[in-house]
Amino acid sequence: MVSLYAPNRFVLDWVRDKYLNNITALLREFAGNDAPQLRLEVMSRHSISRSQPSVGNGPTTAGNSVNSVSHGQSSGAGSQSSGNTYVPNQHVRTNPNYSSSSYPSAPASAGGAPSGSYNNEQESGNRLTQPSTVSRQYADNNDHGSQNQDRYDPNQYGNRTSRPSMQPKVIPIPEAMKHKSNINPTYQFDNFVEGKSNQLARAAATQVANNPGGSYNPLFIYGGTGLGKTHLLHAVGNGIVANNGDAKIVYMHSERFVQDMVKALQNNAIEDFKRFYRSVDALLIDDIQFFANKERSQEEFFHTFNALLEGNQQIILTSDRYPKEIDGVEDRLKSRFGWGLTIAIEPPELETRVAILMRKAAENRIHLPNEVAFFIAKRLRSNVRELEGALNRVIANANFTGRPITIDFVREALRDLLALQEKLVTVDNIQKTVADYYKIKVADILSKRRSRSVARPRQVAMALAKELTNHSLPELGNAFGGRDHTTVLHACRKIQQLREESHDIKEDYKNLIRTLSS
């Protein structure tokens, strides 16, 4: 009996439908009436390496360049028999569910069959995008295996046939499609300032860097602009490379994926495009929301996504909003985005903003007094990028003028930015935003009504006004219908308590902060 192993059911079905007739014909040609039975089974590459007999009698493998354990399967534990045993002289029915244009992430290799079987398929007109002879062990030394083609030995399983060996034709990946990681080495976990707003995202990213393709696959990070999503993407890429120097990591903006696909279609190289994106160890895509309304790109990314997950290859995506809220993206993609771990990055709280300013000042070898850092952090709350931009402006002014960095100096250097921020976040604006969020009227917030549907939004508005403005408690009490300052203080403490106890209040408060700070 000749056993042919595939890494997953998808590859096994693909080989059976497209190559079974040729393989059985070659077995009959080689062995005549004594042709052995052919058995197709699902088994991981690692299991084969552990259980494979000596060279010359070992089973052959299908899809050497595919990762060993498919997503959601237990093939790594040992051989999973597919129950498909074929006798060469039996009639074979093909499965009509797969069209001739459907390709898995890597085609199969029938190493146990005579070496000419691969070329017979090419001569029949089928274009094979990932020849089985370019195995992962070769690709580890060369991104695409094209330089190692001469190392292929058609007799590696023993001299089973007198037919002359035939070198398979390899379709190389074009120069423009070769793996370039685009990872920025300056973005590391060590220089990512951690706080309550991002500590879960950082912990998940660190776990992925240490164990890519594990439980957090895909990892979906969402949050507003300038909160550190891109920094974490690059940090994960750098972490994976630090642990495995041969890992193929690709970082890109979602628009680059679209551009590459358009070029591939124009150049009639869509199979090279598929081969490129499905052969990486980790694919990191920023701002996935730009896939919206790009149907052809979504279709191809859908299949790439499935192939990578099935191959146990890591996917990390970022977006400026929760996956279900991305308009113009197919539901089947939104569903898959949530298969792994979805986690949010929130605007940094005051302590984190101060820590970011102090870290950036230290990196620039600038002494930043604590009171100055707090002054800037209290007035600029939206995102990290705005904080860094403001600090760079202060440092530049200090270098040009030679003056020390003080609060008065910062007021002067950032006067237009601070004035704009004060205009954007006012008590009136907070009251209107909260009223719209809870679908009540501003007059209700200012009224004496004490029903929960009004009292709770009023308390939330007071807490937001205390955090986002520089008004005193008495001033805020007057702005909320002439209330006493103790009422405002009680509201702030109550909302702080509810944010720790109630998930709904916590999410409401975060959403309102994001709206008011953007």
Contacts in CASP RR format, 6 or more apart in sequence:
PFRMAT RR
TARGET T0000
AUTHOR 0000-0000-0000
METHOD contacts of the structure
MODEL  1
MVSLYAPNRFVLDWVRDKYLNNITALLREFAGNDAPQLRLEVMSRHSISR
SQPSVGNGPTTAGNSVNSVSHGQSSGAGSQSSGNTYVPNQHVRTNPNYSS
SSYPSAPASAGGAPSGSYNNEQESGNRLTQPSTVSRQYADNNDHGSQNQD
RYDPNQYGNRTSRPSMQPKVIPIPEAMKHKSNINPTYQFDNFVEGKSNQL
ARAAATQVANNPGGSYNPLFIYGGTGLGKTHLLHAVGNGIVANNGDAKIV
YMHSERFVQDMVKALQNNAIEDFKRFYRSVDALLIDDIQFFANKERSQEE
FFHTFNALLEGNQQIILTSDRYPKEIDGVEDRLKSRFGWGLTIAIEPPEL
ETRVAILMRKAAENRIHLPNEVAFFIAKRLRSNVRELEGALNRVIANANF
TGRPITIDFVREALRDLLALQEKLVTVDNIQKTVADYYKIKVADILSKRR
SRSVARPRQVAMALAKELTNHSLPELGNAFGGRDHTTVLHACRKIQQLRE
ESHDIKEDYKNLIRTLSS
1 36 0 8 1.000
1 37 0 8 1.000
1 38 0 8 1.000
1 39 0 8 1.000
1 85 0 8 1.000
2 27 0 8 1.000
2 36 0 8 1.000
2 37 0 8 1.000
2 38 0 8 1.000
2 39 0 8 1.000
2 59 0 8 1.000
2 60 0 8 1.000
2 112 0 8 1.000
2 113 0 8 1.000
3 39 0 8 1.000
3 40 0 8 1.000
3 41 0 8 1.000
3 59 0 8 1.000
3 60 0 8 1.000
4 15 0 8 1.000
4 23 0 8 1.000
4 38 0 8 1.000
4 39 0 8 1.000
4 40 0 8 1.000
4 41 0 8 1.000
4 59 0 8 1.000
4 60 0 8 1.000
4 61 0 8 1.000
4 62 0 8 1.000
4 108 0 8 1.000
4 110 0 8 1.000
4 111 0 8 1.000
4 112 0 8 1.000
4 113 0 8 1.000
5 41 0 8 1.000
5 42 0 8 1.000
5 43 0 8 1.000
5 48 0 8 1.000
5 59 0 8 1.000
5 60 0 8 1.000
5 61 0 8 1.000
5 62 0 8 1.000
5 79 0 8 1.000
6 12 0 8 1.000
6 15 0 8 1.000
6 40 0 8 1.000
6 41 0 8 1.000
6 42 0 8 1.000
6 43 0 8 1.000
6 61 0 8 1.000
6 62 0 8 1.000
6 63 0 8 1.000
6 108 0 8 1.000
7 42 0 8 1.000
7 43 0 8 1.000
7 44 0 8 1.000
7 45 0 8 1.000
7 61 0 8 1.000
7 62 0 8 1.000
7 63 0 8 1.000
7 66 0 8 1.000
7 67 0 8 1.000
7 68 0 8 1.000
7 69 0 8 1.000
7 70 0 8 1.000
7 75 0 8 1.000
7 311 0 8 1.000
8 42 0 8 1.000
8 66 0 8 1.000
8 70 0 8 1.000
8 73 0 8 1.000
8 75 0 8 1.000
8 310 0 8 1.000
8 311 0 8 1.000
9 42 0 8 1.000
9 70 0 8 1.000
9 73 0 8 1.000
9 82 0 8 1.000
10 70 0 8 1.000
10 104 0 8 1.000
10 310 0 8 1.000
11 62 0 8 1.000
11 63 0 8 1.000
11 66 0 8 1.000
11 104 0 8 1.000
11 105 0 8 1.000
11 106 0 8 1.000
11 107 0 8 1.000
11 108 0 8 1.000
12 40 0 8 1.000
12 41 0 8 1.000
12 42 0 8 1.000
12 62 0 8 1.000
12 82 0 8 1.000
12 84 0 8 1.000
13 95 0 8 1.000
13 98 0 8 1.000
14 98 0 8 1.000
14 102 0 8 1.000
14 103 0 8 1.000
14 104 0 8 1.000
14 107 0 8 1.000
14 108 0 8 1.000
15 40 0 8 1.000
15 62 0 8 1.000
15 107 0 8 1.000
15 108 0 8 1.000
15 110 0 8 1.000
16 40 0 8 1.000
16 84 0 8 1.000
16 95 0 8 1.000
17 94 0 8 1.000
17 95 0 8 1.000
17 98 0 8 1.000
18 94 0 8 1.000
18 100 0 8 1.000
18 121 0 8 1.000
18 126 0 8 1.000
19 108 0 8 1.000
19 110 0 8 1.000
19 117 0 8 1.000
19 121 0 8 1.000
20 38 0 8 1.000
20 40 0 8 1.000
20 86 0 8 1.000
20 92 0 8 1.000
20 94 0 8 1.000
21 92 0 8 1.000
22 117 0 8 1.000
22 120 0 8 1.000
22 121 0 8 1.000
23 38 0 8 1.000
23 110 0 8 1.000
23 113 0 8 1.000
23 117 0 8 1.000
24 35 0 8 1.000
24 38 0 8 1.000
24 86 0 8 1.000
24 88 0 8 1.000
24 89 0 8 1.000
24 90 0 8 1.000
24 92 0 8 1.000
25 88 0 8 1.000
26 113 0 8 1.000
26 114 0 8 1.000
26 116 0 8 1.000
26 117 0 8 1.000
26 120 0 8 1.000
27 35 0 8 1.000
27 36 0 8 1.000
27 38 0 8 1.000
27 88 0 8 1.000
27 113 0 8 1.000
28 35 0 8 1.000
28 88 0 8 1.000
28 89 0 8 1.000
29 114 0 8 1.000
30 114 0 8 1.000
30 160 0 8 1.000
30 161 0 8 1.000
30 163 0 8 1.000
35 87 0 8 1.000
35 88 0 8 1.000
35 89 0 8 1.000
36 88 0 8 1.000
37 85 0 8 1.000
37 86 0 8 1.000
37 87 0 8 1.000
37 88 0 8 1.000
38 85 0 8 1.000
38 86 0 8 1.000
38 87 0 8 1.000
38 88 0 8 1.000
39 83 0 8 1.000
39 84 0 8 1.000
39 85 0 8 1.000
39 86 0 8 1.000
40 82 0 8 1.000
40 83 0 8 1.000
40 84 0 8 1.000
40 85 0 8 1.000
40 86 0 8 1.000
41 79 0 8 1.000
41 80 0 8 1.000
41 81 0 8 1.000
41 82 0 8 1.000
41 83 0 8 1.000
41 84 0 8 1.000
42 73 0 8 1.000
42 75 0 8 1.000
42 79 0 8 1.000
42 80 0 8 1.000
42 81 0 8 1.000
42 82 0 8 1.000
43 75 0 8 1.000
43 76 0 8 1.000
43 78 0 8 1.000
43 79 0 8 1.000
43 80 0 8 1.000
44 68 0 8 1.000
44 69 0 8 1.000
44 75 0 8 1.000
44 76 0 8 1.000
44 78 0 8 1.000
45 61 0 8 1.000
45 64 0 8 1.000
45 66 0 8 1.000
45 67 0 8 1.000
45 68 0 8 1.000
45 136 0 8 1.000
46 68 0 8 1.000
46 69 0 8 1.000
46 76 0 8 1.000
47 68 0 8 1.000
47 75 0 8 1.000
47 76 0 8 1.000
47 77 0 8 1.000
47 78 0 8 1.000
47 79 0 8 1.000
48 59 0 8 1.000
48 61 0 8 1.000
51 78 0 8 1.000
51 79 0 8 1.000
52 58 0 8 1.000
52 59 0 8 1.000
53 59 0 8 1.000
55 156 0 8 1.000
55 157 0 8 1.000
55 158 0 8 1.000
56 157 0 8 1.000
56 158 0 8 1.000
56 160 0 8 1.000
58 157 0 8 1.000
59 112 0 8 1.000
60 109 0 8 1.000
60 110 0 8 1.000
60 111 0 8 1.000
60 112 0 8 1.000
60 113 0 8 1.000
60 157 0 8 1.000
61 109 0 8 1.000
61 111 0 8 1.000
62 108 0 8 1.000
62 109 0 8 1.000
62 110 0 8 1.000
62 132 0 8 1.000
63 106 0 8 1.000
63 107 0 8 1.000
63 108 0 8 1.000
63 109 0 8 1.000
63 130 0 8 1.000
63 132 0 8 1.000
64 106 0 8 1.000
64 109 0 8 1.000
64 132 0 8 1.000
64 135 0 8 1.000
64 136 0 8 1.000
65 106 0 8 1.000
65 130 0 8 1.000
65 132 0 8 1.000
65 134 0 8 1.000
65 135 0 8 1.000
65 136 0 8 1.000
65 139 0 8 1.000
65 279 0 8 1.000
66 104 0 8 1.000
66 105 0 8 1.000
66 106 0 8 1.000
66 311 0 8 1.000
67 136 0 8 1.000
67 311 0 8 1.000
67 312 0 8 1.000
67 313 0 8 1.000
68 75 0 8 1.000
68 76 0 8 1.000
68 311 0 8 1.000
68 312 0 8 1.000
69 75 0 8 1.000
69 76 0 8 1.000
69 311 0 8 1.000
69 312 0 8 1.000
70 310 0 8 1.000
70 311 0 8 1.000
70 312 0 8 1.000
71 217 0 8 1.000
71 309 0 8 1.000
71 310 0 8 1.000
71 311 0 8 1.000
71 312 0 8 1.000
73 80 0 8 1.000
74 80 0 8 1.000
86 92 0 8 1.000
100 126 0 8 1.000
103 129 0 8 1.000
103 271 0 8 1.000
103 274 0 8 1.000
104 307 0 8 1.000
105 130 0 8 1.000
105 274 0 8 1.000
105 278 0 8 1.000
105 279 0 8 1.000
105 307 0 8 1.000
105 308 0 8 1.000
105 310 0 8 1.000
105 311 0 8 1.000
106 130 0 8 1.000
106 132 0 8 1.000
106 278 0 8 1.000
106 279 0 8 1.000
107 128 0 8 1.000
107 129 0 8 1.000
107 130 0 8 1.000
107 131 0 8 1.000
107 132 0 8 1.000
108 132 0 8 1.000
109 118 0 8 1.000
109 131 0 8 1.000
109 132 0 8 1.000
109 133 0 8 1.000
110 117 0 8 1.000
110 118 0 8 1.000
110 132 0 8 1.000
111 132 0 8 1.000
111 157 0 8 1.000
112 157 0 8 1.000
112 160 0 8 1.000
114 160 0 8 1.000
114 161 0 8 1.000
114 163 0 8 1.000
115 154 0 8 1.000
115 155 0 8 1.000
115 161 0 8 1.000
115 163 0 8 1.000
115 165 0 8 1.000
115 166 0 8 1.000
116 154 0 8 1.000
116 163 0 8 1.000
116 165 0 8 1.000
116 166 0 8 1.000
118 128 0 8 1.000
118 131 0 8 1.000
118 132 0 8 1.000
118 133 0 8 1.000
118 166 0 8 1.000
118 168 0 8 1.000
119 166 0 8 1.000
119 168 0 8 1.000
119 169 0 8 1.000
121 128 0 8 1.000
122 128 0 8 1.000
122 168 0 8 1.000
122 169 0 8 1.000
127 171 0 8 1.000
127 271 0 8 1.000
128 171 0 8 1.000
129 171 0 8 1.000
129 271 0 8 1.000
129 272 0 8 1.000
129 274 0 8 1.000
129 275 0 8 1.000
130 275 0 8 1.000
130 279 0 8 1.000
131 168 0 8 1.000
131 169 0 8 1.000
131 170 0 8 1.000
131 171 0 8 1.000
133 149 0 8 1.000
133 152 0 8 1.000
133 168 0 8 1.000
133 170 0 8 1.000
134 144 0 8 1.000
134 145 0 8 1.000
134 146 0 8 1.000
134 148 0 8 1.000
134 149 0 8 1.000
134 170 0 8 1.000
138 145 0 8 1.000
138 148 0 8 1.000
138 151 0 8 1.000
139 145 0 8 1.000
139 148 0 8 1.000
139 279 0 8 1.000
140 246 0 8 1.000
141 148 0 8 1.000
141 246 0 8 1.000
142 148 0 8 1.000
143 178 0 8 1.000
143 179 0 8 1.000
143 248 0 8 1.000
144 172 0 8 1.000
144 173 0 8 1.000
144 178 0 8 1.000
144 179 0 8 1.000
144 279 0 8 1.000
146 170 0 8 1.000
146 172 0 8 1.000
146 173 0 8 1.000
149 167 0 8 1.000
149 170 0 8 1.000
152 167 0 8 1.000
152 168 0 8 1.000
154 165 0 8 1.000
154 166 0 8 1.000
154 167 0 8 1.000
155 165 0 8 1.000
171 271 0 8 1.000
171 272 0 8 1.000
173 272 0 8 1.000
173 275 0 8 1.000
173 276 0 8 1.000
174 267 0 8 1.000
174 269 0 8 1.000
174 272 0 8 1.000
176 263 0 8 1.000
177 260 0 8 1.000
177 269 0 8 1.000
177 272 0 8 1.000
177 273 0 8 1.000
177 276 0 8 1.000
179 248 0 8 1.000
179 250 0 8 1.000
179 276 0 8 1.000
179 279 0 8 1.000
179 280 0 8 1.000
180 250 0 8 1.000
181 237 0 8 1.000
181 241 0 8 1.000
181 248 0 8 1.000
181 249 0 8 1.000
181 250 0 8 1.000
181 251 0 8 1.000
182 250 0 8 1.000
182 251 0 8 1.000
182 252 0 8 1.000
183 234 0 8 1.000
183 237 0 8 1.000
183 238 0 8 1.000
183 241 0 8 1.000
183 249 0 8 1.000
183 251 0 8 1.000
184 234 0 8 1.000
185 238 0 8 1.000
187 230 0 8 1.000
187 231 0 8 1.000
187 233 0 8 1.000
187 234 0 8 1.000
187 235 0 8 1.000
187 238 0 8 1.000
188 235 0 8 1.000
188 238 0 8 1.000
189 202 0 8 1.000
189 205 0 8 1.000
189 206 0 8 1.000
189 209 0 8 1.000
189 235 0 8 1.000
189 239 0 8 1.000
191 359 0 8 1.000
191 363 0 8 1.000
192 198 0 8 1.000
192 202 0 8 1.000
192 228 0 8 1.000
192 231 0 8 1.000
192 232 0 8 1.000
192 235 0 8 1.000
193 348 0 8 1.000
193 352 0 8 1.000
193 355 0 8 1.000
193 356 0 8 1.000
193 359 0 8 1.000
193 384 0 8 1.000
194 202 0 8 1.000
194 352 0 8 1.000
195 348 0 8 1.000
195 349 0 8 1.000
195 351 0 8 1.000
195 352 0 8 1.000
195 355 0 8 1.000
196 349 0 8 1.000
196 352 0 8 1.000
197 227 0 8 1.000
197 345 0 8 1.000
197 346 0 8 1.000
197 347 0 8 1.000
197 348 0 8 1.000
197 349 0 8 1.000
197 352 0 8 1.000
198 227 0 8 1.000
198 228 0 8 1.000
198 345 0 8 1.000
198 346 0 8 1.000
198 348 0 8 1.000
198 352 0 8 1.000
200 343 0 8 1.000
201 221 0 8 1.000
201 229 0 8 1.000
201 232 0 8 1.000
201 343 0 8 1.000
201 344 0 8 1.000
201 345 0 8 1.000
202 232 0 8 1.000
204 216 0 8 1.000
204 219 0 8 1.000
204 221 0 8 1.000
204 341 0 8 1.000
204 343 0 8 1.000
205 219 0 8 1.000
205 221 0 8 1.000
205 232 0 8 1.000
205 235 0 8 1.000
205 236 0 8 1.000
205 316 0 8 1.000
207 215 0 8 1.000
207 216 0 8 1.000
208 214 0 8 1.000
208 216 0 8 1.000
208 217 0 8 1.000
208 219 0 8 1.000
208 236 0 8 1.000
208 314 0 8 1.000
208 316 0 8 1.000
209 235 0 8 1.000
209 236 0 8 1.000
209 237 0 8 1.000
209 238 0 8 1.000
209 239 0 8 1.000
209 240 0 8 1.000
209 243 0 8 1.000
210 239 0 8 1.000
210 243 0 8 1.000
212 240 0 8 1.000
212 247 0 8 1.000
212 281 0 8 1.000
212 282 0 8 1.000
212 313 0 8 1.000
212 314 0 8 1.000
213 282 0 8 1.000
213 312 0 8 1.000
213 313 0 8 1.000
213 314 0 8 1.000
214 312 0 8 1.000
214 314 0 8 1.000
215 340 0 8 1.000
215 341 0 8 1.000
216 340 0 8 1.000
216 341 0 8 1.000
217 309 0 8 1.000
217 312 0 8 1.000
217 314 0 8 1.000
217 315 0 8 1.000
217 339 0 8 1.000
217 340 0 8 1.000
218 305 0 8 1.000
218 309 0 8 1.000
218 314 0 8 1.000
218 315 0 8 1.000
218 316 0 8 1.000
218 317 0 8 1.000
218 336 0 8 1.000
218 337 0 8 1.000
218 338 0 8 1.000
218 339 0 8 1.000
218 340 0 8 1.000
218 341 0 8 1.000
219 314 0 8 1.000
219 315 0 8 1.000
219 316 0 8 1.000
219 317 0 8 1.000
219 340 0 8 1.000
219 341 0 8 1.000
219 343 0 8 1.000
220 316 0 8 1.000
220 317 0 8 1.000
220 318 0 8 1.000
220 319 0 8 1.000
220 323 0 8 1.000
220 337 0 8 1.000
220 338 0 8 1.000
220 340 0 8 1.000
220 341 0 8 1.000
220 342 0 8 1.000
220 343 0 8 1.000
221 229 0 8 1.000
221 232 0 8 1.000
221 233 0 8 1.000
221 316 0 8 1.000
221 317 0 8 1.000
221 318 0 8 1.000
221 319 0 8 1.000
221 343 0 8 1.000
221 344 0 8 1.000
221 345 0 8 1.000
222 229 0 8 1.000
222 318 0 8 1.000
222 319 0 8 1.000
222 320 0 8 1.000
222 321 0 8 1.000
222 322 0 8 1.000
222 323 0 8 1.000
222 342 0 8 1.000
222 343 0 8 1.000
222 344 0 8 1.000
222 345 0 8 1.000
223 229 0 8 1.000
223 318 0 8 1.000
223 319 0 8 1.000
223 320 0 8 1.000
223 321 0 8 1.000
223 344 0 8 1.000
223 345 0 8 1.000
223 346 0 8 1.000
223 514 0 8 1.000
224 320 0 8 1.000
224 345 0 8 1.000
224 347 0 8 1.000
224 383 0 8 1.000
224 514 0 8 1.000
224 518 0 8 1.000
225 320 0 8 1.000
225 383 0 8 1.000
225 385 0 8 1.000
225 518 0 8 1.000
226 383 0 8 1.000
226 384 0 8 1.000
226 385 0 8 1.000
226 386 0 8 1.000
227 345 0 8 1.000
227 346 0 8 1.000
227 347 0 8 1.000
227 348 0 8 1.000
227 383 0 8 1.000
227 384 0 8 1.000
228 345 0 8 1.000
228 384 0 8 1.000
229 286 0 8 1.000
229 318 0 8 1.000
229 345 0 8 1.000
230 286 0 8 1.000
230 318 0 8 1.000
232 345 0 8 1.000
233 251 0 8 1.000
233 284 0 8 1.000
233 286 0 8 1.000
233 316 0 8 1.000
233 318 0 8 1.000
234 251 0 8 1.000
234 284 0 8 1.000
236 282 0 8 1.000
236 284 0 8 1.000
236 316 0 8 1.000
237 249 0 8 1.000
237 251 0 8 1.000
237 282 0 8 1.000
237 284 0 8 1.000
240 247 0 8 1.000
240 249 0 8 1.000
240 281 0 8 1.000
240 282 0 8 1.000
240 314 0 8 1.000
241 247 0 8 1.000
241 249 0 8 1.000
244 281 0 8 1.000
247 281 0 8 1.000
247 282 0 8 1.000
248 279 0 8 1.000
248 280 0 8 1.000
248 281 0 8 1.000
248 282 0 8 1.000
249 280 0 8 1.000
249 281 0 8 1.000
249 282 0 8 1.000
249 284 0 8 1.000
250 277 0 8 1.000
250 280 0 8 1.000
250 282 0 8 1.000
250 283 0 8 1.000
250 284 0 8 1.000
251 284 0 8 1.000
251 285 0 8 1.000
251 286 0 8 1.000
252 284 0 8 1.000
252 285 0 8 1.000
252 286 0 8 1.000
253 285 0 8 1.000
253 286 0 8 1.000
253 287 0 8 1.000
253 290 0 8 1.000
254 285 0 8 1.000
254 286 0 8 1.000
254 287 0 8 1.000
254 288 0 8 1.000
254 289 0 8 1.000
254 290 0 8 1.000
254 291 0 8 1.000
255 287 0 8 1.000
255 290 0 8 1.000
257 277 0 8 1.000
257 285 0 8 1.000
257 297 0 8 1.000
257 301 0 8 1.000
258 290 0 8 1.000
258 291 0 8 1.000
258 294 0 8 1.000
258 297 0 8 1.000
260 273 0 8 1.000
261 270 0 8 1.000
261 273 0 8 1.000
261 296 0 8 1.000
261 297 0 8 1.000
261 300 0 8 1.000
263 269 0 8 1.000
264 270 0 8 1.000
264 272 0 8 1.000
264 273 0 8 1.000
273 300 0 8 1.000
274 300 0 8 1.000
274 303 0 8 1.000
274 304 0 8 1.000
277 283 0 8 1.000
277 304 0 8 1.000
278 304 0 8 1.000
278 307 0 8 1.000
278 308 0 8 1.000
280 308 0 8 1.000
280 313 0 8 1.000
281 313 0 8 1.000
281 314 0 8 1.000
282 313 0 8 1.000
282 314 0 8 1.000
282 315 0 8 1.000
282 316 0 8 1.000
283 304 0 8 1.000
283 308 0 8 1.000
283 313 0 8 1.000
283 314 0 8 1.000
283 315 0 8 1.000
283 316 0 8 1.000
284 316 0 8 1.000
285 315 0 8 1.000
285 316 0 8 1.000
285 317 0 8 1.000
285 318 0 8 1.000
286 318 0 8 1.000
287 318 0 8 1.000
287 319 0 8 1.000
287 320 0 8 1.000
288 317 0 8 1.000
288 318 0 8 1.000
288 319 0 8 1.000
288 326 0 8 1.000
288 329 0 8 1.000
288 337 0 8 1.000
289 319 0 8 1.000
289 320 0 8 1.000
289 321 0 8 1.000
289 326 0 8 1.000
289 329 0 8 1.000
291 297 0 8 1.000
291 298 0 8 1.000
291 301 0 8 1.000
291 329 0 8 1.000
291 333 0 8 1.000
292 326 0 8 1.000
292 327 0 8 1.000
292 328 0 8 1.000
292 329 0 8 1.000
293 328 0 8 1.000
295 330 0 8 1.000
298 329 0 8 1.000
298 330 0 8 1.000
298 333 0 8 1.000
301 333 0 8 1.000
302 330 0 8 1.000
302 332 0 8 1.000
302 333 0 8 1.000
302 336 0 8 1.000
305 315 0 8 1.000
305 333 0 8 1.000
305 336 0 8 1.000
306 336 0 8 1.000
308 314 0 8 1.000
308 315 0 8 1.000
309 315 0 8 1.000
309 336 0 8 1.000
309 339 0 8 1.000
317 337 0 8 1.000
319 326 0 8 1.000
322 342 0 8 1.000
322 344 0 8 1.000
323 334 0 8 1.000
323 337 0 8 1.000
323 338 0 8 1.000
323 342 0 8 1.000
324 334 0 8 1.000
326 334 0 8 1.000
344 510 0 8 1.000
346 510 0 8 1.000
346 513 0 8 1.000
346 514 0 8 1.000
347 381 0 8 1.000
347 382 0 8 1.000
347 383 0 8 1.000
347 513 0 8 1.000
347 514 0 8 1.000
347 517 0 8 1.000
348 356 0 8 1.000
348 383 0 8 1.000
348 384 0 8 1.000
348 387 0 8 1.000
350 374 0 8 1.000
350 377 0 8 1.000
350 378 0 8 1.000
353 376 0 8 1.000
353 377 0 8 1.000
353 380 0 8 1.000
353 381 0 8 1.000
353 387 0 8 1.000
354 370 0 8 1.000
354 373 0 8 1.000
354 374 0 8 1.000
354 377 0 8 1.000
356 384 0 8 1.000
356 387 0 8 1.000
356 388 0 8 1.000
357 368 0 8 1.000
357 373 0 8 1.000
357 376 0 8 1.000
357 377 0 8 1.000
357 387 0 8 1.000
357 391 0 8 1.000
358 368 0 8 1.000
358 370 0 8 1.000
358 373 0 8 1.000
360 387 0 8 1.000
360 388 0 8 1.000
360 391 0 8 1.000
361 367 0 8 1.000
361 368 0 8 1.000
361 373 0 8 1.000
361 391 0 8 1.000
361 395 0 8 1.000
364 395 0 8 1.000
366 395 0 8 1.000
366 398 0 8 1.000
366 405 0 8 1.000
367 405 0 8 1.000
368 391 0 8 1.000
368 405 0 8 1.000
369 405 0 8 1.000
369 406 0 8 1.000
371 407 0 8 1.000
372 405 0 8 1.000
372 406 0 8 1.000
372 407 0 8 1.000
372 410 0 8 1.000
375 407 0 8 1.000
375 410 0 8 1.000
376 387 0 8 1.000
376 390 0 8 1.000
376 391 0 8 1.000
376 394 0 8 1.000
376 410 0 8 1.000
376 414 0 8 1.000
377 387 0 8 1.000
378 470 0 8 1.000
379 418 0 8 1.000
379 421 0 8 1.000
379 422 0 8 1.000
379 470 0 8 1.000
380 386 0 8 1.000
380 387 0 8 1.000
380 390 0 8 1.000
380 417 0 8 1.000
380 421 0 8 1.000
381 425 0 8 1.000
381 468 0 8 1.000
381 513 0 8 1.000
381 517 0 8 1.000
382 517 0 8 1.000
382 518 0 8 1.000
383 517 0 8 1.000
390 414 0 8 1.000
390 417 0 8 1.000
393 413 0 8 1.000
393 414 0 8 1.000
393 417 0 8 1.000
394 405 0 8 1.000
394 409 0 8 1.000
394 410 0 8 1.000
394 413 0 8 1.000
394 414 0 8 1.000
395 405 0 8 1.000
397 403 0 8 1.000
397 409 0 8 1.000
397 413 0 8 1.000
398 404 0 8 1.000
398 405 0 8 1.000
398 409 0 8 1.000
398 413 0 8 1.000
403 409 0 8 1.000
411 418 0 8 1.000
424 516 0 8 1.000
425 468 0 8 1.000
425 469 0 8 1.000
425 516 0 8 1.000
425 517 0 8 1.000
426 469 0 8 1.000
427 465 0 8 1.000
427 469 0 8 1.000
427 471 0 8 1.000
427 476 0 8 1.000
427 479 0 8 1.000
429 516 0 8 1.000
430 461 0 8 1.000
430 464 0 8 1.000
430 465 0 8 1.000
430 468 0 8 1.000
430 469 0 8 1.000
430 516 0 8 1.000
431 442 0 8 1.000
431 445 0 8 1.000
431 446 0 8 1.000
431 461 0 8 1.000
431 465 0 8 1.000
431 479 0 8 1.000
431 480 0 8 1.000
432 442 0 8 1.000
433 512 0 8 1.000
433 515 0 8 1.000
433 516 0 8 1.000
434 445 0 8 1.000
434 457 0 8 1.000
434 460 0 8 1.000
434 461 0 8 1.000
434 464 0 8 1.000
434 512 0 8 1.000
435 441 0 8 1.000
435 442 0 8 1.000
435 444 0 8 1.000
435 445 0 8 1.000
435 457 0 8 1.000
435 461 0 8 1.000
437 457 0 8 1.000
437 508 0 8 1.000
437 511 0 8 1.000
437 512 0 8 1.000
437 515 0 8 1.000
438 453 0 8 1.000
438 456 0 8 1.000
438 457 0 8 1.000
438 460 0 8 1.000
440 453 0 8 1.000
440 454 0 8 1.000
440 457 0 8 1.000
444 454 0 8 1.000
444 457 0 8 1.000
444 458 0 8 1.000
445 454 0 8 1.000
445 457 0 8 1.000
445 458 0 8 1.000
445 461 0 8 1.000
445 480 0 8 1.000
446 480 0 8 1.000
446 481 0 8 1.000
447 454 0 8 1.000
449 455 0 8 1.000
456 505 0 8 1.000
458 480 0 8 1.000
458 491 0 8 1.000
459 491 0 8 1.000
459 494 0 8 1.000
459 495 0 8 1.000
460 495 0 8 1.000
460 505 0 8 1.000
460 508 0 8 1.000
460 509 0 8 1.000
460 512 0 8 1.000
461 480 0 8 1.000
462 476 0 8 1.000
462 477 0 8 1.000
462 480 0 8 1.000
462 487 0 8 1.000
462 488 0 8 1.000
462 491 0 8 1.000
462 492 0 8 1.000
462 495 0 8 1.000
463 491 0 8 1.000
463 492 0 8 1.000
463 495 0 8 1.000
463 496 0 8 1.000
463 509 0 8 1.000
464 509 0 8 1.000
464 512 0 8 1.000
464 513 0 8 1.000
464 516 0 8 1.000
465 471 0 8 1.000
465 476 0 8 1.000
465 479 0 8 1.000
465 480 0 8 1.000
466 473 0 8 1.000
466 476 0 8 1.000
466 488 0 8 1.000
466 492 0 8 1.000
467 513 0 8 1.000
468 513 0 8 1.000
468 516 0 8 1.000
468 517 0 8 1.000
469 476 0 8 1.000
471 479 0 8 1.000
472 485 0 8 1.000
473 485 0 8 1.000
473 488 0 8 1.000
473 489 0 8 1.000
474 485 0 8 1.000
476 485 0 8 1.000
476 488 0 8 1.000
477 483 0 8 1.000
477 484 0 8 1.000
477 485 0 8 1.000
477 487 0 8 1.000
477 488 0 8 1.000
480 487 0 8 1.000
480 488 0 8 1.000
495 505 0 8 1.000
495 509 0 8 1.000
498 505 0 8 1.000
498 506 0 8 1.000
499 505 0 8 1.000
499 506 0 8 1.000
499 509 0 8 1.000
500 506 0 8 1.000
END
